Amino acid sequence: MICKQPIESEREEAIPDTRLCAAHGQEIEQFGGEFKLSAEQEKTSKKTSFKVNYGGISTTRTRNIVAMEKLKDAYDLAQFEPEE
């Protein structure tokens, strides 16, 4: 959480493991997004076989810690800047 504001129910329903409100969810995109996605081709062939059979693709999503830290730093800096 960056600003301690409650997460909107629509956002929480769409992205259950989010930690950001909608405003910061959009803002983190400039740092690479809240999550990193990776995909891996599944192999269905036996380990000892020379023939390679591929199945589906499995995806994993991990939190983008670097982007979260950059967003937090930007938020903290904005809190201390005087308004004009």
NORHU-V866465 format. One record per pair of residues at least 6 apart in sequence whose C-alpha atoms are under 6 Angstrom apart, sorted by the first residue. I is the first residue (numbers start at 1). J is the second residue. D is the distance in Angstrom with one decimal. If there is no record, write none. Layout:
[[I:J:D] [I:J:D]]
This chain:
[[1:19:5.2] [1:20:5.6] [2:72:6.0] [7:21:4.7] [31:67:5.1] [34:64:5.4] [35:62:5.4] [35:63:4.4] [35:64:4.8] [36:61:5.6] [36:62:5.3] [36:64:5.7] [37:60:5.8] [37:61:4.6] [38:59:5.6] [38:60:5.4] [39:58:5.6] [39:59:4.3] [40:57:5.6] [40:58:5.4] [41:57:4.6] [42:54:5.8] [42:55:5.1] [42:56:5.6] [42:57:5.7] [43:53:5.8] [43:54:4.4] [43:55:5.6] [44:53:5.4] [44:54:5.6] [44:55:5.7] [45:52:5.5] [45:53:4.9]]
